[in-house]
């Protein structure tokens, strides 16, 4: 059984080391802009961003 061909670029496709397509890039930029302290984590499966997680830390 052969592995199905990888689909073409989609909303979560990574184009090169820093290249992200429209919706993913916009979501990432928004997450970073709203975050003061914390972590932004991308989950990638087969060259596509499938999840973005934001963990915010409150510092006093």
C-alpha positions in Angstrom: 0.0 0.0 0.0 1.4 3.4 -1.0 1.2 6.5 1.0 -1.3 9.1 -0.4 0.3 12.0 -2.2 0.8 15.1 0.0 -1.9 17.7 -0.8 -0.9 21.0 -2.2 -0.5 24.1 -0.1 -3.4 25.0 2.1 -4.1 27.4 5.0 -1.6 25.7 7.3 1.1 25.0 4.8 4.6 26.0 5.7 6.6 27.4 2.8 10.2 27.4 3.8 11.7 28.0 7.3 9.7 31.1 8.1 7.0 31.1 5.5 3.4 30.8 6.8 0.3 31.3 4.7 -2.4 33.9 5.4 -4.7 32.5 8.1 -2.0 30.8 10.1 0.3 33.8 9.9 -2.5 36.2 10.9 -3.5 34.0 13.9 0.2 33.8 15.0 0.7 37.5 14.7 -2.5 38.2 16.7 -1.4 35.7 19.4 2.0 37.3 19.7 0.6 40.8 19.8 -1.8 40.0 22.6 0.8 38.2 24.7 2.9 39.9 27.3 4.5 36.9 29.0 4.0 33.3 27.9 4.4 30.7 25.1 3.1 30.4 21.6 3.4 26.9 20.3 2.7 25.6 16.8 1.9 21.9 16.1 2.9 20.7 12.7 1.8 17.5 11.0 3.3 16.6 7.6 4.4 20.1 6.9 1.1 21.8 7.9 0.4 23.8 10.9 -2.6 22.1 12.5 -2.7 23.8 15.9 -1.7 27.0 17.7 -1.6 27.0 21.5 -1.1 30.1 23.7 -0.1 29.8 27.3 -0.2 33.1 29.1 1.6 33.8 32.4 0.4 36.5 34.7 3.3 38.2 36.5 2.8 40.4 39.6 
